[in-house]
């Protein structure tokens, strides 16, 4: 079975569905600031496509920043359902839709093209990252923007790929055990570096409205898994007919406890 098929993927949507129970105004505000970092001029009057909508939190952030309409898509039925529930609750009267479709099956002829195409931390989990990125760029209007976040390549990529493949297929008790071991090691690392683990977890929602436990589960199980350097992302997307507007590349890391995402915003030339 191809890695691009839903059945081979970690249950991202189940994790997002559970996470959505923690969403409150504080998390929404943090998500809005995360999107505003990429689009400091806001999104007023723009059409917005959210590829891999997850919980729907960033679709909601786009509407809060003035997007004229939001089209949210995901391959996971739980993510689509969770997005529908969240936007129904927090964005009544706004123009939006949530659709169950893979980036590989969607087409501009059906979905249309958009002023902004946004895919944060998603396309490296599709099973064919560069083809997914190329497909995503096809939805951008001329002069429009493409925002993307992709895992940074590290020295531990092979180890994490093997771990994720195992974790994503493991039973719940085994996943829970691995998660506790990871948390203990991560907190020990924070302590040794002089940081307070309790404060770290308490302040974690400031990171785009996220939740540490759900993010840790997502990290450990995030299979399929691919990475890239910031230079690779810049060069390959520019060759697709884009110009970089702004970027937030990460420093080189060993990746012992995981990897963060390089963030980019490109404009279609």
C-alpha positions as CSV (number, residue, x, y, z in Angstrom):
1,X,0.0,0.0,0.0
2,X,1.3,3.5,-0.9
3,X,2.4,5.8,1.9
4,X,0.1,8.4,0.4
5,X,-2.9,6.4,1.4
6,X,-4.9,7.4,4.5
7,X,-4.7,3.9,6.0
8,X,-0.9,4.1,6.3
9,X,-0.9,7.3,8.2
10,X,-0.8,8.0,12.0
11,X,-4.3,8.9,13.4
12,X,-3.6,12.6,13.3
13,X,-7.3,13.5,13.2
14,X,-8.1,11.5,16.3
15,X,-5.4,13.4,18.1
16,X,-6.7,16.8,16.8
17,X,-10.3,15.8,17.8
18,X,-9.1,15.2,21.4
19,X,-7.0,18.4,21.4
20,X,-10.0,20.4,20.3
21,X,-11.6,19.9,23.7
22,X,-8.8,22.2,25.1
23,X,-9.5,25.1,22.7
24,X,-10.4,28.3,24.4
25,X,-10.0,32.0,23.7
26,X,-6.4,32.0,24.9
27,X,-5.5,29.3,22.4
28,X,-7.4,31.0,19.6
29,X,-5.6,34.3,20.3
30,X,-2.2,32.5,20.2
31,X,-3.2,30.8,16.9
32,X,-4.1,34.2,15.5
33,X,-0.7,35.6,16.4
34,X,1.0,32.6,14.8
35,X,-0.8,33.3,11.5
36,X,-0.3,37.0,11.9
37,X,3.5,36.4,12.1
38,X,3.3,34.9,8.6
39,X,0.9,37.6,7.3
40,X,1.7,40.8,9.2
41,X,-0.6,42.8,6.9
42,X,-3.6,40.6,7.8
43,X,-5.8,38.6,5.4
44,X,-8.6,41.1,4.8
45,X,-10.7,40.2,1.8
46,X,-8.5,37.3,0.8
47,X,-9.6,33.8,-0.1
48,X,-7.8,31.2,2.0
49,X,-7.1,27.5,1.5
50,X,-6.0,25.5,4.6
51,X,-4.4,22.2,3.4
52,X,-4.4,19.8,6.3
53,X,-6.7,21.7,8.5
54,X,-6.3,19.5,11.6
55,X,-8.4,20.9,14.4
56,X,-9.5,23.9,12.3
57,X,-7.9,26.3,14.7
58,X,-5.8,28.1,12.0
59,X,-8.8,28.3,9.6
60,X,-10.5,30.1,12.4
61,X,-7.5,32.3,12.9
62,X,-7.6,33.2,9.2
63,X,-11.2,34.2,9.4
64,X,-10.4,36.3,12.5
65,X,-7.7,38.1,10.5
66,X,-10.3,39.1,7.9
67,X,-10.2,36.3,5.3
68,X,-13.2,36.7,2.9
69,X,-13.6,32.9,2.8
70,X,-11.8,29.8,4.1
71,X,-11.7,26.4,2.4
72,X,-10.4,23.8,4.8
73,X,-9.3,20.3,3.4
74,X,-7.9,17.2,5.1
75,X,-7.5,13.5,4.3
76,X,-8.7,12.6,7.8
77,X,-12.5,12.4,8.5
78,X,-11.9,13.3,12.2
79,X,-10.0,16.5,11.3
80,X,-12.8,17.5,8.9
81,X,-15.5,16.8,11.5
82,X,-13.5,18.7,14.2
83,X,-12.9,21.7,11.9
84,X,-16.6,21.8,11.1
85,X,-17.6,21.8,14.7
86,X,-15.0,24.5,15.7
87,X,-16.0,26.9,12.9
88,X,-19.7,26.3,13.4
89,X,-19.1,27.3,17.1
90,X,-16.7,30.2,16.7
91,X,-17.3,31.6,13.2
92,X,-21.1,31.7,12.7
93,X,-22.0,33.7,9.7
94,X,-18.5,33.5,8.1
95,X,-18.0,32.0,4.7
96,X,-16.2,28.6,5.0
97,X,-16.3,25.0,4.1
98,X,-14.6,21.8,5.4
99,X,-13.9,19.1,2.9
100,X,-12.6,15.5,3.0
101,X,-10.1,15.3,0.2
102,X,-6.4,14.5,-0.2
103,X,-4.0,17.1,-1.7
104,X,-3.2,14.5,-4.3
105,X,-6.8,14.1,-5.4
106,X,-7.9,17.8,-5.2
107,X,-7.7,20.0,-8.3
108,X,-8.0,23.8,-9.0
109,X,-10.8,22.9,-11.4
110,X,-12.9,21.7,-8.4
111,X,-11.6,23.7,-5.5
112,X,-10.6,26.8,-7.4
113,X,-7.5,29.0,-6.8
114,X,-6.9,31.2,-3.8
115,X,-5.2,34.4,-2.7
116,X,-3.5,32.4,0.1
117,X,-2.7,28.7,0.4
118,X,-1.6,27.7,3.9
119,X,-0.2,24.3,5.0
120,X,1.5,24.3,8.3
121,X,3.3,21.1,9.4
122,X,1.3,18.9,7.1
123,X,2.9,18.1,3.7
124,X,5.9,16.3,5.3
125,X,3.3,13.7,6.5
126,X,1.7,13.0,3.1
127,X,4.1,10.2,2.0
128,X,5.3,12.1,-1.0
129,X,6.4,15.5,0.3
130,X,7.7,17.3,-2.8
131,X,4.9,16.1,-5.0
132,X,2.4,17.3,-2.3
133,X,4.1,20.7,-2.2
134,X,4.0,21.0,-6.0
135,X,0.3,20.1,-5.9
136,X,-0.4,22.7,-3.1
137,X,1.3,25.4,-5.2
138,X,-1.1,24.8,-8.0
139,X,-3.9,26.3,-6.0
140,X,-2.2,29.7,-5.6
141,X,-3.5,32.6,-7.7
142,X,-0.9,34.6,-9.7
143,X,0.4,37.2,-7.2
144,X,-1.0,35.1,-4.3
145,X,0.8,33.7,-1.3
146,X,1.9,30.3,-0.3
147,X,2.7,29.7,3.4
148,X,4.3,26.4,4.4
149,X,6.0,24.9,7.4
150,X,8.2,21.8,6.9
151,X,10.2,19.8,9.5
152,X,13.9,20.7,9.6
153,X,16.3,18.0,8.6
154,X,18.4,16.7,11.5
155,X,21.1,14.1,12.2
156,X,18.5,11.9,13.9
157,X,16.0,11.7,11.0
158,X,16.5,8.0,10.3
159,X,16.0,7.1,14.0
160,X,12.8,9.2,14.2
161,X,11.4,7.8,11.0
162,X,11.8,4.2,12.4
163,X,10.3,5.2,15.7
164,X,7.3,6.9,14.1
165,X,6.6,3.9,11.9
166,X,6.6,1.7,15.0
167,X,4.6,4.1,17.2
168,X,1.9,4.8,14.7
169,X,1.1,1.1,14.4
170,X,1.5,0.2,18.1
171,X,-1.3,-0.5,20.5
172,X,-2.5,2.3,22.8
173,X,-0.8,0.9,25.9
174,X,2.5,0.8,24.1
175,X,2.0,4.3,22.7
176,X,1.2,5.5,26.2
177,X,4.4,3.9,27.6
178,X,6.6,5.4,24.9
179,X,4.9,8.8,25.4
180,X,5.7,8.8,29.2
181,X,9.3,7.8,28.5
182,X,9.7,10.6,26.0
183,X,8.1,13.2,28.3
184,X,10.4,12.1,31.2
185,X,13.5,12.4,29.0
186,X,12.4,15.7,27.5
187,X,11.7,17.2,30.9
188,X,15.1,15.9,32.2
189,X,16.7,17.7,29.3
190,X,14.9,20.9,30.1
191,X,16.0,20.7,33.7
192,X,19.7,20.0,32.8
193,X,19.6,23.1,30.5
194,X,18.3,25.2,33.4
195,X,14.7,25.5,32.3
196,X,11.7,24.8,34.4
197,X,9.5,21.9,32.9
198,X,6.4,23.1,34.7
199,X,6.7,26.6,33.3
200,X,7.4,25.2,29.9
201,X,4.2,23.1,29.8
202,X,2.2,25.9,31.4
203,X,3.3,28.4,28.7
204,X,3.1,26.0,25.8
205,X,-0.3,27.3,24.5
206,X,1.6,30.5,23.5
207,X,3.1,28.4,20.7
208,X,0.3,28.8,18.1
209,X,-2.3,27.7,20.7
210,X,-0.9,24.2,20.9
211,X,-0.9,21.6,23.8
212,X,2.3,19.9,24.9
213,X,0.9,16.4,25.4
214,X,-1.0,16.4,22.1
215,X,2.0,17.8,20.3
216,X,4.3,15.1,21.9
217,X,1.9,12.4,20.8
218,X,1.7,13.9,17.3
219,X,5.5,14.1,17.1
220,X,6.1,10.5,18.2
221,X,3.4,9.1,15.9
222,X,3.8,11.5,12.9
223,X,4.2,9.0,10.1
224,X,4.9,9.2,7.2
225,X,7.7,11.6,7.9
226,X,10.0,13.6,5.7
227,X,12.3,16.6,6.3
228,X,14.2,19.3,4.4
229,X,16.8,22.0,5.0
230,X,15.7,25.6,4.7
231,X,17.9,26.0,1.6
232,X,16.1,23.0,-0.1
233,X,12.7,24.4,0.6
234,X,13.6,27.9,-0.7
235,X,15.4,26.7,-3.8
236,X,12.8,24.1,-4.9
237,X,9.8,26.3,-4.3
238,X,11.4,29.2,-6.1
239,X,12.0,26.9,-9.1
240,X,8.2,26.3,-9.1
241,X,7.7,30.0,-10.0
242,X,7.7,31.7,-6.5
243,X,9.6,34.4,-4.8
244,X,10.3,34.3,-1.0
245,X,8.5,37.0,0.9
246,X,9.6,36.1,4.4
247,X,11.0,33.1,6.3
248,X,11.7,31.8,9.7
249,X,14.4,29.1,9.3
250,X,15.6,27.1,12.3
251,X,19.2,26.7,13.3
252,X,20.9,23.3,12.5
253,X,19.9,20.8,15.3
254,X,20.9,17.2,16.2
255,X,17.2,16.5,16.6
256,X,17.7,14.3,19.7
257,X,14.3,15.2,21.1
258,X,12.6,16.1,17.8
259,X,12.6,18.7,15.1
260,X,10.8,22.0,14.6
261,X,9.5,23.5,11.4
262,X,11.1,25.9,8.9
263,X,8.4,28.5,8.1
264,X,8.2,30.3,4.7
265,X,5.8,32.6,2.9
266,X,6.3,32.8,-0.9
267,X,4.5,34.9,-3.6
268,X,3.6,33.4,-6.9
269,X,5.5,35.4,-9.5
